[in-house]
Amino acid sequence: MDIALPVGSAIKAARAGVVVSVKDDYHMGGVDQFFLDKANYVRVLHSDGTFALYGHILLGTAAVKVGDKVSVGTTLARSGSSGYSSGPHLHFVIHRNSGFKMTSVPFHFINTQAQAFVPMAGQRLCGT
């Protein structure tokens, strides 16, 4: 899921877990294949064995390090456009290890009334 954000927006943990990897060393972004492996990110392992990836973070803004325990709402980094990216946004994906292969796991957005919803293009989403 790609979520457009202004540069420097706080990226917060969607679920509690442990930070298992951080890449925060690249300053540029673009849509050339050269950028495919350049994106900065934070990856969090959850108690059910899934991983959340928060990608395209702004250089130098990772607020966590490997081994840190995070809670829902912990600031992980700031939004940017590092790596293969056409503009500032958050690339958010949930993965599960299936036979030594990372596979995407569908997820739901939940509103303040604890109801699932599907975001629409142009809709503004606000976290707590």
C-alpha positions in Angstrom: 0.0 0.0 0.0 1.4 3.4 -1.0 0.2 6.3 1.1 1.1 9.8 -0.2 2.6 12.0 2.6 4.3 15.3 2.8 8.1 15.0 3.3 8.9 14.7 7.0 5.6 13.3 8.2 5.9 11.1 11.3 5.6 7.4 10.4 4.2 5.5 13.4 4.1 1.8 14.2 0.8 0.2 13.2 1.3 -2.7 15.6 3.6 -3.6 18.6 6.7 -5.5 17.9 10.5 -5.6 17.7 12.6 -3.7 15.1 14.5 -6.3 13.1 16.1 -4.2 10.4 16.7 -0.5 9.6 18.2 1.0 6.4 18.7 4.7 6.7 21.7 5.5 4.5 20.4 6.7 1.1 19.6 10.3 0.1 17.9 10.1 -3.3 14.9 8.6 -5.1 13.8 8.1 -8.6 12.1 5.8 -11.1 15.2 4.4 -12.8 16.0 0.7 -12.0 19.2 2.0 -10.3 17.1 2.9 -7.3 15.4 -0.5 -6.8 17.5 -1.5 -3.8 18.1 2.0 -2.4 15.0 2.7 -0.3 15.4 3.4 3.4 13.1 1.4 5.6 12.2 0.1 9.1 11.0 -3.5 9.5 9.1 -4.6 12.6 8.5 -8.2 13.7 5.1 -8.8 15.3 4.2 -11.5 17.9 2.2 -13.5 15.3 5.4 -13.8 13.1 4.4 -11.2 10.5 6.6 -8.3 9.6 5.6 -4.7 8.8 7.8 -2.8 6.3 7.7 1.0 6.4 9.5 2.1 3.2 11.0 5.2 1.5 11.8 6.9 4.8 13.7 10.2 4.7 17.5 9.9 5.2 18.7 10.3 8.8 15.2 10.1 10.4 15.1 6.5 11.7 14.1 7.0 15.3 14.6 3.3 16.2 17.3 0.7 15.9 17.5 -3.0 15.6 16.3 -4.7 18.8 14.1 -1.8 20.0 10.6 -2.8 21.2 7.9 -0.6 19.8 4.2 0.0 20.7 1.3 1.0 18.5 2.0 4.7 17.7 5.7 4.7 18.3 7.4 7.1 15.9 9.7 5.0 13.6 10.9 7.6 11.1 9.8 10.4 8.8 8.4 10.1 5.4 10.5 10.7 2.3 11.1 9.4 -1.2 14.3 7.3 -1.0 14.9 4.5 -3.4 12.5 3.6 -6.3 10.0 6.3 -5.8 8.3 9.0 -7.8 7.5 11.2 -4.8 7.2 11.3 -1.0 5.0 8.5 0.4 5.0 5.6 2.8 5.2 2.2 1.3 3.5 -0.1 3.9 3.4 -3.8 3.5 2.8 -6.8 5.9 4.9 -9.9 5.1 4.9 -13.5 6.4 7.7 -16.0 6.0 6.3 -18.9 4.0 8.9 -21.5 3.2 11.7 -19.1 3.3 9.9 -16.7 1.0 8.4 -13.4 2.1 4.7 -13.2 1.0 2.4 -10.3 1.3 -0.5 -10.5 3.8 -3.7 -8.7 3.2 -4.7 -6.2 6.0 -7.5 -3.9 6.9 -7.7 -0.2 7.8 -9.7 0.3 11.0 -11.5 3.6 11.8 -12.0 5.2 15.2 -15.1 3.1 15.7 -13.1 -0.1 15.2 -14.7 -0.7 11.8 -12.8 -1.9 8.8 -12.8 0.3 5.7 -11.2 0.5 2.3 -9.4 3.8 1.7 -10.3 5.6 -1.6 -7.9 7.6 -3.8 -7.7 11.2 -2.5 -9.1 10.2 0.9 -7.3 11.8 3.9 -6.2 9.4 6.6 -5.3 10.6 10.1 -3.6 8.5 12.7 -4.0 8.7 16.4 
